[in-house]
Amino acid sequence: MEITKIPDKILAKKTEKVAIADIKNGLYKDLVLDMKIDMKENNGVGLAANQTNKDLAIFVVDAKTADAFNKPEVYFNPEITEYSKDLDEAEEGCLSVPNYWTPIKRAKKIKIKFTDENGVKHKIKARGFLSRVLQHETDHLNGLTIKERTNANTKDIIKTRNKTSMLSS
């Protein structure tokens, strides 16, 4: 699969949730495998389905990153439910925005709920680099790229896009 790049419209819209029954029936196994391969071939640490031109609320995280934090690699229908007030700024790039790197402020810690590749629902906490990756990929599923992040206040985007509470630092 080729990586979808801006200004493709699929990157600017909220993706469609997937049915739990379809996850359990293995409907997305080949797509998830292809996404993992594409992510690795393009030196990414995460990849959302809309970056492969699929209007689906799915993303994958690099195996080394997931293992380092003892967290899953595959996230279906993810939703960040809480963000820490404590922010961290780091330079980010994106496979859908080639040759563009920019400092992005993100919450240091988050809580996220999602369904795994077996159709089991989870709620986990993430911090540090994994928190950043999960926020970046969730942004994609909500139609937001790092280009929009550079031109807006992070807290305002978080409140507007996700309407969530903030974790204490």
C-alpha positions as CSV (number, residue, x, y, z in Angstrom):
1,M,0.0,0.0,0.0
2,E,1.1,3.5,-0.6
3,I,1.0,6.1,2.2
4,T,-1.7,8.7,1.7
5,K,-0.4,12.2,1.8
6,I,-1.8,15.6,2.5
7,P,-3.9,17.2,1.0
8,D,-5.9,14.0,0.5
9,K,-9.4,14.5,2.0
10,I,-9.4,11.2,3.9
11,L,-6.8,12.7,6.2
12,A,-9.0,15.6,7.1
13,K,-12.1,13.7,8.3
14,K,-13.0,11.6,11.3
15,T,-12.7,7.9,10.5
16,E,-15.5,5.4,10.8
17,K,-15.6,3.0,13.8
18,V,-15.4,-0.7,13.1
19,A,-17.8,-3.3,14.3
20,I,-16.5,-5.6,17.1
21,A,-18.0,-8.6,15.3
22,D,-15.9,-7.8,12.2
23,I,-12.8,-7.6,14.4
24,K,-13.6,-10.9,16.1
25,N,-14.3,-12.5,12.6
26,G,-10.8,-11.5,11.4
27,L,-12.0,-9.1,8.8
28,Y,-9.1,-6.7,9.4
29,K,-6.3,-9.1,9.9
30,D,-4.8,-8.7,6.4
31,L,-5.2,-4.9,6.6
32,V,-3.4,-4.8,10.0
33,L,-0.6,-6.9,8.7
34,D,-0.2,-4.7,5.6
35,M,-0.2,-1.6,7.8
36,K,2.5,-3.0,10.0
37,I,4.6,-3.8,7.0
38,D,4.0,-0.4,5.4
39,M,4.9,1.3,8.7
40,K,8.1,-0.6,9.0
41,E,9.1,-0.1,5.4
42,N,8.6,3.7,5.8
43,N,10.5,3.9,9.1
44,G,7.3,4.9,11.0
45,V,6.5,4.3,14.7
46,G,2.8,4.4,14.1
47,L,0.3,4.3,11.2
48,A,-3.4,5.0,11.0
49,A,-5.7,3.3,8.6
50,N,-6.6,6.6,6.8
51,Q,-2.9,6.9,6.0
52,T,-3.5,3.9,3.8
53,N,-6.6,5.4,2.3
54,K,-9.0,3.3,4.5
55,D,-11.8,5.1,6.3
56,L,-11.5,3.0,9.4
57,A,-10.7,3.8,13.1
58,I,-7.6,1.6,13.3
59,F,-4.0,2.3,14.0
60,V,-0.8,0.3,14.6
61,V,2.2,1.0,16.7
62,D,5.8,-0.2,16.1
63,A,6.4,-3.5,17.8
64,K,9.6,-2.2,19.6
65,T,7.7,0.8,21.0
66,A,4.8,-1.3,22.1
67,D,7.1,-3.9,23.7
68,A,9.2,-1.2,25.5
69,F,6.0,0.0,27.2
70,N,4.4,-3.5,27.5
71,K,1.4,-2.3,25.5
72,P,-0.5,-3.6,22.4
73,E,0.5,-2.9,18.8
74,V,-3.0,-2.7,17.4
75,Y,-5.8,-0.2,18.4
76,F,-9.4,-0.4,17.0
77,N,-11.8,2.5,17.7
78,P,-9.4,4.2,20.1
79,E,-10.5,7.1,22.2
80,I,-8.3,9.1,24.5
81,T,-10.4,9.7,27.6
82,E,-8.0,11.8,29.7
83,Y,-5.0,14.0,29.1
84,S,-2.5,15.2,31.7
85,K,-2.3,18.9,32.2
86,D,1.5,18.5,32.1
87,L,2.7,19.0,28.5
88,D,5.9,18.1,26.8
89,E,7.1,19.5,23.5
90,A,9.1,17.4,21.0
91,E,9.7,17.5,17.3
92,E,7.4,15.2,15.2
93,G,7.3,14.1,11.7
94,C,4.6,12.3,9.8
95,L,4.6,9.8,6.9
96,S,1.6,11.7,5.4
97,V,3.5,15.0,5.6
98,P,6.8,14.2,4.0
99,N,10.0,16.1,4.8
100,Y,8.2,18.2,7.5
101,W,9.3,18.2,11.1
102,T,7.8,20.5,13.7
103,P,7.7,20.9,17.5
104,I,4.4,19.7,18.9
105,K,3.1,20.1,22.5
106,R,1.3,17.0,23.8
107,A,0.1,15.7,27.1
108,K,2.8,13.7,29.0
109,K,0.3,11.1,30.1
110,I,-3.0,9.9,28.7
111,K,-5.7,7.3,29.3
112,I,-7.0,5.6,26.2
113,K,-9.8,3.0,25.6
114,F,-9.8,0.8,22.6
115,T,-10.5,-2.7,21.3
116,D,-7.6,-5.1,20.5
117,E,-7.3,-7.3,17.5
118,N,-9.2,-10.1,19.3
119,G,-12.2,-7.9,19.9
120,V,-11.5,-7.4,23.6
121,K,-12.0,-3.9,25.0
122,H,-9.2,-2.3,27.1
123,K,-8.5,0.9,29.1
124,I,-4.8,1.7,29.6
125,K,-2.5,4.5,30.7
126,A,0.4,5.6,28.6
127,R,3.2,8.1,29.3
128,G,6.3,9.4,27.6
129,F,7.0,8.5,24.0
130,L,4.2,6.0,23.7
131,S,1.7,8.6,24.9
132,R,3.0,10.9,22.1
133,V,2.6,8.2,19.5
134,L,-0.9,7.3,20.6
135,Q,-2.0,10.9,20.5
136,H,-0.4,11.4,17.1
137,E,-2.3,8.4,15.6
138,T,-5.5,9.2,17.4
139,D,-5.2,12.7,15.8
140,H,-5.1,11.0,12.4
141,L,-8.3,9.1,13.1
142,N,-9.9,12.4,14.1
143,G,-8.8,14.1,10.8
144,L,-5.9,16.1,12.3
145,T,-2.3,16.1,11.1
146,I,0.8,17.8,12.6
147,K,0.3,20.6,10.1
148,E,-2.9,21.6,12.0
149,R,-1.2,21.1,15.3
150,T,1.5,23.6,14.5
151,N,-1.1,26.4,13.9
152,A,-3.3,25.8,17.0
153,N,-3.2,25.7,20.8
154,T,-2.9,22.0,21.9
155,K,-5.3,22.3,24.8
156,D,-7.9,24.0,22.7
157,I,-7.6,21.2,20.1
158,I,-7.8,18.5,22.8
159,K,-11.0,20.1,24.3
160,T,-12.6,20.7,20.9
161,R,-11.9,17.5,19.2
162,N,-12.3,15.1,22.1
163,K,-14.2,16.9,24.7
164,T,-12.5,15.1,27.5
165,S,-11.4,15.7,31.1
166,M,-7.8,16.4,32.0
167,L,-5.7,14.1,34.2
168,S,-3.9,15.6,37.1
169,S,-0.1,15.9,36.6
